[in-house]
Amino acid sequence: MIDDELIVAYVEGQLPNTKRQAFENLMQQDQLLKQKVLQYNRAYKILVADRRIQLLQTIQQLANKEKEGLKWPKRLRKWSLGILKQSSKKNDTVWQIVLQQFTPYPAGLSLKGVNEPEGKSPFYQAITHYNQGNYSMVISLLEALPNNTGIDTLMVNFYLGNAYLANQQPIQAIQTFSNLLFQNPKLSHAISNASEWYLALAYLGSEQQTKAIQLLQHIADYSEDIFYQKKATETLMQYKNSNIKQ
């Protein structure tokens, strides 16, 4: 039986890559564990978005509801309330800035796999869900996508990073956009500029403020894209006016 502390560490992005991969493999084999993780993740995302009332309602529903033979333990209630009490004004304000500034990169259905029937390609399905705002489904589909599908791996990872950030998983977004930028020197200017911007927001959302400010300043000063220059300058000003201490 998986310890609740391991689930919490996974939801908060604290597990190293090897343990995270092993945990995700377990989830693929254990639907009850997967369902429990989804419930923890839902409560955590609600917290991060500073929606305390909805979080409390969710906790109460979990405590009162039995679904498919599962009795949600008091541990879940205790953990959720503990996080709620520890939630800092700093984290709330930072995520408000991220959510205000973040807009997922547009995706066209023409990105579906090469020679794959329309509507049947996993990537096509992922992009459809992406355009509908179903980012959890996007993540599930793109993470499971094989490397030999004939689809541009760079674009798969780019939209996966967007989905992570939209789903408020900044640690995973940081890993994805960092790999894109530092392992692919031939990225197009458009994707490179956008990836830098999203990486800066992911740093901000994960409370790595120093890295976020440095990258935002770099974008504001040197980006080849005027749009991201303006967005970075605006975000820096918004951060400064929020009086957050690094």
Buried (B, 14 or more C-beta within 10 A) or exposed (E): EBEBEBBBBBBBBEBEEEEBEEBBEBBEEBEEBBBBBEBBBBBBBBBBBBEEEBBBEBBEEBBEEEEEEEEBEEEBBEBBBEBBEEBEEBBBBBBBBBBEBBEBBEBEEEBBBEEBEEEEBBBBBBBBBBBEEBBBBBBBBBBEBEEEBEBEEBBBBBBBBBBBBBBBBBBBBBBBBBBBBEEBEEBEEEBBBBBBBBBBBBBBBBBBBEBBBEBBBEBBEEBEBEEBBEBBBBBBEBBEEEEBEE
